[in-house]
Amino acid sequence: MQNLIGHALAEDMAFHDVTTNSLIARDSKGSVIIRANEAGVLAGVEVALAVFRRLDSSLTTLTLVNDGHIVEPGQQLARVE
């Protein structure tokens, strides 16, 4: 999975976003709650959190709903700090 994440980030040029680099200080701190947009069956939450950890190894992640579970719009799925 790490190789796939690395290739995807390189292709997306995730580390060279001019807008982000000019607007957000490198030492900024924040947190995010990932929510479901629609009702459905969750898939890929661990991969998504692995991407966050790949971008910044100091982040802490918490899975609130596991893959395969039915989710409703607005339901909290994961946290990243």
C-alpha positions in Angstrom: 0.0 0.0 0.0 2.9 2.4 0.8 4.2 2.1 -2.8 0.8 2.9 -4.2 0.4 5.9 -1.9 3.9 7.2 -2.9 3.2 6.9 -6.6 -0.2 8.6 -6.3 1.3 11.5 -4.3 4.2 11.9 -6.8 1.8 11.9 -9.7 -0.4 14.4 -8.0 2.6 16.6 -7.1 1.2 16.8 -3.6 4.3 18.4 -2.2 4.4 21.2 -4.8 1.0 22.9 -4.4 1.7 26.6 -5.1 -1.5 27.8 -3.5 -1.1 25.8 -0.3 2.5 26.7 0.0 1.8 30.4 -0.3 -1.3 30.6 1.9 -0.5 28.2 4.8 2.6 28.4 7.0 4.6 25.1 7.1 4.3 25.0 10.9 0.5 25.4 11.0 -1.4 23.0 13.1 -5.0 21.8 12.5 -7.4 19.0 12.8 -10.0 17.4 10.5 -13.0 15.2 10.8 -13.8 13.2 7.7 -17.5 12.8 7.2 -19.7 10.9 4.8 -21.2 12.9 2.0 -23.9 10.4 1.2 -25.4 7.2 2.5 -23.5 4.1 1.5 -21.0 1.4 2.5 -17.6 2.8 3.7 -14.5 1.6 1.8 -11.0 2.9 2.0 -10.8 4.7 5.3 -7.5 3.1 6.3 -6.0 4.0 3.0 -7.1 7.6 3.4 -5.6 7.8 6.9 -2.4 6.2 5.6 -2.1 9.0 3.1 -2.3 11.6 5.9 0.3 9.7 7.9 2.6 9.5 4.8 2.3 13.3 4.3 3.1 14.0 8.0 4.3 11.2 10.3 3.6 13.3 13.4 -0.2 13.2 12.7 -2.5 11.1 14.8 -5.4 9.4 13.1 -8.5 7.7 14.5 -10.9 5.5 12.6 -14.4 6.0 13.9 -16.1 3.7 11.4 -14.5 0.6 9.8 -14.7 -0.4 6.1 -17.8 -2.4 5.2 -20.1 -0.5 7.6 -23.2 1.4 6.3 -22.9 5.1 6.8 -25.3 8.0 6.7 -24.8 11.5 5.3 -22.8 13.7 7.7 -21.7 10.7 9.9 -18.1 11.1 11.3 -15.8 8.5 9.8 -12.3 9.4 11.0 -10.3 12.2 12.7 -6.8 13.5 11.9 -4.9 15.8 14.2 
